Amino acid sequence: MATHERKKLERSLKPHWVWAIAFGSAIGWGAFVLPTDWIGQAGPIGVVLGILLGAVLMMIIGVSYGFLIEKFPVTGGEFAYAYIGFGRTFAFLAGWFLTLGYLCIVALNASALALLAKFLFPDFVRTGNLYVVAGYEVSIIQIAIASIALILFAILNIRGASFSGRTQFAFSMVLVLGITLLGLGAIFTEGPSISNITPAFKPDQTAIASILTILALAPFAYVGFDNIPQAAEEFDFKPKKAFGLIIWSLLAAGLAYSAMILITASTMPWQDLLAQINAEQSVWGTGDAIESYLGRAGVFIIAIAVSMGIFTGLNGFYISSSRLTFAMGRARILPNAFRKLHSKYHTPYVGILFTMAICLIAPWFGRQALLWVVDMSSTGVAIAYFFCTATAYKFYRWSSNHPAKNNTDVVSPGRKFLSLIGMLSSIGFLALLLLPWSPASLGRESYIVLCIWIVIGIVFYIFNYKRYNQITEKEMNYLILEKEEI
């Protein structure tokens, strides 16, 4: 019999809400803020091919997620899957790095809202400039805008998963409408032309290097789809539907990214566009590109669209970060406060407040810090992807001739092969980010902060090691998976 208390989350999330949580989180602000940065790194077609190839690899990884969600519909996602496949030490490792990824993305979205405000109201936002970080002016107005957004979405998430899911779906529909209007404008107005996207790749590097540069960012670009397993315990539907929701969210996200890249690059010869942005020291190159053919009306449309992207990112990753820390608290690897539920709304409010408190630091570092943490979030997420696909690989068997390890093993050579591809893809993402000679290697600042996070994790694990490992295997199975036997 279980002796430790195991609190549960309420089942209130409908399928289209969960799709919106995944899609909206994957798109976030990146599709509207980063196109000119990415085009400069790889050329328009290099970006599109890298993004779409990344979507395919994420779908392959999604096969493993779909299987594990169906078998183990509990919150915690990769933390739970790493525990199933590799034990509690590796579960902490996966959970710790994934927490880094989620926190980075919440902070990124809040900071992107301040960037949008600086583009729309430059004189107002420059009021009260405090200092410069890596060439970027940081003002008290920017800090206030990002901080208010973080606080408001923390309150929104504390009020309940169903409230968050409903608003997420509405935000996502407005976001899709915004991209559609921008695309129609590019097709039917004078100026934008498909000929402007040449040369297809960055001239001073090979096509393969261009594609790999963008492919390395796929864990960051599509990270929202793994919000689905974090919310699995709150599904108001059968877990077997999760795989379809993963595939459709990734497909929609890949098309949305590609559309914004092509729209931006088509406004004028893209090398001229980048030169103009650099010469004018533009705050938001994509916004300038849209304004060049749609005027202020275009700025209004993309401002609404990017606001929706930011809101869906904030909302979705507040959900995921709080559920992950709740699952780790329930397993007694985080302090007891993280497993508390709100007395009225029954949400893991401590994890929400923790996320808010950590992310309130980010606005003080300016836009350049956004680019530093993109790389860090990709690293954390790629590690989590590896543990998920590796665990699924251990469950699948090549044939019935291979002995079953337990009664949940599945004979499926096709899925076992896809989970193997997913494992190799995750390792490949990490190699692209961590190897110094890679075209997508982390910058110095990202390495420094990543090392600090690793050291904090080691100290934290040592401090909690005794309590975490004193719990019996059956008890830990129950706390993480709600069953005493795996």
N, C-alpha and C positions, 0 to 999 in steps of 0.2 A: 504493500500500500504506500501511496505517496504521502509524505509528511510535510513537504514544503508547499506553501500556498502558490497557486498559479492563477493569476488574474487573466481574464479573457477580454478581447475587444468585441464590440457589437457588430453583427452582420447587417450592413446597411448599404453597401455599394452596389449599384446596378451596372450591367455590362458596359453601356455606353459611357457612363461616368469613368469607369476604369480605363477604357480606351482613351478617353480625353486626358486622364492623368498621365498616361504613357506618352501619347502624341504631343500634348502641350508641353510636357517636361522636356522631351527630346528636342523640340524646336526652340523653346525658350527665347532668349534674346539673340543667340548666335546667328540665326538665319538672316537677321536684319542688321546686325552691327558688324559682323566679321567678313562679309563677302569681299570687300576690297582688300582686306588683309590677306585672305586666302588666295585671291586672284594674283596678288603680288608674289606669293610664294610658289604658285604652280601654273598660272595661266588658267583661263576660264574652263577649258575642256579638261585640263588636268584636275581641277577641283571637282567638276561634275563626275568624272570617272572615279576619282578617289572616294567621293561621297557615296556614289551608288554601289561601288565595290564594298565599301564599308557596310552599307545596308544589307548586302547579301551575306557577308560574314556574320553580321549581327543576327540575321534570320537563322543561320546555321547554329549559332550559339543559342538562339531562342528555342530550338528543338529540345535542348537539355532543360531549359527553364520550364517549358510546357510540361515535360514529363515529371519533373520534381514538384512543381506546383500541384499537379493532379494527385501525386502520391502523398505529399506533405503540405497541405494547405494551411500553413501557419505563418505568422508574421516573422520577420527576421531575414527572409531571403537567403542570401549567400552565407550569412552567419550560420543559419541552420543547415544549409547544404554542406558547408565545409565540416561541420560537426559530424554529420552523417557519414561522410566519406573519409575524414582524416582525424577526427577527434577534437577535443576541446582546445588544445593549444593552437591548432591551425584555424579553428573557428574564431578564436579571438583575433588572430592575424587578419583573416578575411574581413571580419567586422570592423577592426580598427582602420584598415585602409579604406574600406567602403565609407566609413564615417567621414574620413578626410574628403573623399570625393563628393559626398552629399553636401557637406558644409561649404566646400569651395563653390559649388554651383549655386547655393542659396545666396552666398556673398556676391557672386558674379552678377546674378540677376538684379540684386538691389543696387549695385554700383552702376549697372547698365542703365537703370532708370535715371540716375543722376547725370549720366552721359547724354541721354535723350533730352533732359531738361536744359543742359548746357547748349545743345544744338538749337533748340527751339527758342530759348530765351537767354542768349549769351550774356547780355549786359547785366541782367538780373542775377544770373547764377555766378558771375564773377564777383559779385558783391561780397566783400569780406574774405578776400583771398588770404589764406594763412601761410602757405609755403608751397614749394615745388618738389615733386617726387619724380625722378627720372624724366625731367622735362615737362611734367604735367602739373598745372596749377590746381591746388586743392583749396576749395572755398568752404566756408561754413554752411552756405546754402546747399551745396552738393551733399555734404555730410548729413544735413537735416533731411533732405529728400529721401536719401537711401535709408536712413534710420527710421523715418516715419513709415516707409513701406515695410520694413522688417517687422516693426511693432504691429502694424495693422494686420499683416498676414499671419502673425503668431496668434493674434486674437481670433481671426477667422478660423484657423485650424483648431484652436481649443474648443470652439463652438460645436464641432462634430464632423465626422467623416462624410455624412450625407450632405451636409451644408457645403463642405469643400468640394465634393464630387459634382454637385449640381452647378455651382459657380464655375468649376473647371470646364464643364461641357459648354457652357455659354461663352466663356472666354475663347475656347478652341474654335467654335463656329465663327466668331467674329474674326479671329486670326486667319482662318481659311478664306473668308470673304475678302479680307484685305489683300492677301496675296493674289487672289483672282482678279481684283480690280486693277492692281498694279500691272499684272500680266496683260490684261485687255488694253490698258493704256499704252503699254509698250508696242502692242501689235497695231493699234489703230491711230496712233499719233505720229506726227512727223519727227524725225530725229533718230530714234532707236532703229538699229539695223543688225541683222544677223552677221553681216560682214565685219562688224566692230569687234567680234570675239576672236578674230585672228590677230597674232598667231595663237594657236590653240594652247600651247604650252609655254612655260617660261623659257625665253630664248637661251639663257646661259646655263641651262641644265638639261639633262636627258628627260624624255617623257616619263620613263620609269621612275626617276628620282622625284619628278613633280607629283606623280600619282601617289608614291609612297609617303611623301611629305604630308599629304592630306589624309591618306589612309590611317596614318598613325594617330590622327585626331578622332577617328571613328568612335572610340570608347567615350570620349567627351561629347561628340555630336549626338550620339544615340543613347546616352546613358539613361534617359527617361523611361525606356521600355522596361527596365528592371525595377521600376516602381510597382509594377504589377505583382511580383512575388511579395514585396513588402506589405501590400494590402490584402494578401490572400486570405488572411484570417477574417477579413471584413466583407468578403464576397457574399452578396445576396443571390448567388447563382452557383451552378455546379463548377468546380475548379477545372474540369476538362475543357471549358470554354477559353481558358486563359491563353492557350497556345494561339488560337485564332486571333485573339485581341493583340497579342505580341506581334504577329505577322502584319496585321493591318495597320498597326501604329507605326511600325518600322517603314512600311511601304509609303504611307502618307508622309512621314517625316523626310524620307529620301527625296520624294518628289517636291516637297516644299523647299528644301534646301537647294535642290537643282534649279527650281524655278527662280529663286531669288538671285542665284549666281548668274544665270543667263540674262535675267532682266537688268541687273546692274551692269554687266559687261557689254550689253547691247546699246547702252545709251550713247556712247562715243567710243572711238578706238581705245581699248582698255589701257594701253600704255600711256596714252595722253591723259586719260582719266586719273591714273595714279600719279602722274607728274603734276597734274593740276591740284590734286589733293595735297601732295607734299609741298608744293609751292605756296599754297594758301594756308598750310598747317591746319587743315580741316579737322574738326572734332569728330565728324561722322561722314565718312566718304560715301556710304550707301545712300544716306539722306540727300547729299549733294547730287548724286547721280539721278535719283528719282525726281528731284526738283528741276533738273535740267530739261525734262520733257513733259512733266505734268504741273510744274509751277507749285504754288503754295497749296493747291488742292492735293497734289501728290504728297507733299510733306505732311498734310493732315492725315491722309490715308495711311502712310507708312508709320506715322506717329501712333495712330490707333493700333495698327497691327503689331508694332514692336511693344507697345504697352501690354497688349494681350499676351504676347510671348513672354514678357517679363512676369506678368501676373501668373500665367500657367506654370512657369518655372519655379517661382517662389512657392506657390501653392503645392505643387507636386512634390518638391523636394523637402518641404516642411513635413509633409505626410511621411515620406520615406525615412528621413533622418530620425524623426521621432519614433517611428515604428521599429527601426533598427536598434536604437538605444533602449527602447522598451523591452525588446526581445533579449538584449544583452543584460539588462537589469534583471529580467525575470530568471535568467540563467545564473544570476549572482556574480557576474564578472564586472558589472558596473554597480555603483552604490544603490542601495535599496530605493532611494528616491525615484529612480528612473522607472521602476515598475508600478508606481502609483498611477491611478486613474482619477480624472477629475470627478468630483462628487456629483455634479449635475450632468455634464456632457459625456462622461465615461471615455475621455480621450487621454492619451499619455502626455499630459500637459508639461511634465518636467522636461521631457525630451524636446518639446517645442520651445520652451523657455531657454533651455541650454543652447539650442541651435541659434536662437535669436541673439543671445548674449555673446556667443563667439563671433557671429557674423557682423555684429555691430562694430567690430574692430576694422573690418575691411574698408568702409568708405573713407577712412582717414589716410589711405595710401594711394588714392587716385587711379587713373585708368591703366597705367602701366602694370599695376599689380594684377589687373584682370588677366593680362596675358601670362603672367607668371603662374597664376593658379589654374589656368586652363590645363597646362601640362601636368600639374600635380593631380588634378582631378582625374585626368586620363590614366595616370599611373595607378591610382587607387582602384578605379573601376576595372581596369584590365586584370589586376590581381584577383578581384572578386569573380570576374568572368571565368578565370582559370579554375577556381575551386568548384564552381557550379558545373562546368563541363566535365571536369575530372571525376566528380562524384557521379554524374550521370553515366560516364563511361564505365565506371565500376559496376553499375547496375545492369547494363546491357550485356548480353552474351552474343558471341558470333554465331553459335549454332547450339542445337539441343545436345550435341555431343560434349560440349563444355559443361562441367559440373556447376550446378547452381550453388551460390553461396548462401542464399536464403530464399524464402518463398515470394519475395517481391522482385527477384531478378526476371528480366524480360529477354526472350530470344528475339533479337532484332538487329541483324548485321548492318542494315542500312542506317539505323539510328546510332548504332555504336560507331560506325564510320564517321557520321556527322559530328558526334560528340568529340571524336578524335580530332577532326578538322577544327572544331571549336577550341580545343585545348591548344593546338598548334597556333591558331590565330591569336589567342590570348598571349602566348609566349612571344609571338611575332610583334604584337603591339608593344609589349614591354621592351623587347630588344630595340625597336625603333626609337623608343623614348629614352632608354637608359644607356645605350652604347654611344660613346663619345663621337664616333665617326659616322653615326647615322645622320641622314639629312633632316631628321625630326628630333634630334637629341635635345634633352632639357637644357634650358639656360642655367647659368650659374646660380641665379637667385632661386630658381625652382629647386635645384639640387640642395641648396642650403636649407630651405624650409622643409623639404621632404626629409632630410636627415634629422632635423629638429623633431619632426613628428614621429619618426622611428624611435628616437631616443626617449621621447615622452612615453611612447607605447611600451617600450621595454621597462621603464621605471614603473609604469602603471601596472603592467602584468606582474612584475615581481611583488609589488605591494599587495595585489589581490590574489596571488597564486594560491595561498593556503586555503582560503575560503572556497575558491572556485574548484579546486581539486579534491576537497574533502567530501563533496557531494558524490554519492554512489552513482554508478552508471545508470541504473534504473531511474533514479530520481532525476538525473540530468536529462535523460530521454523524455521523461514526463514534462519537465519544465520547458524544454525547447520544442518538443514535437507533440506533446499531449498523448504520448503512448510510452509504455515502459519498455517495449521491445521494438527495435528497428527491423 
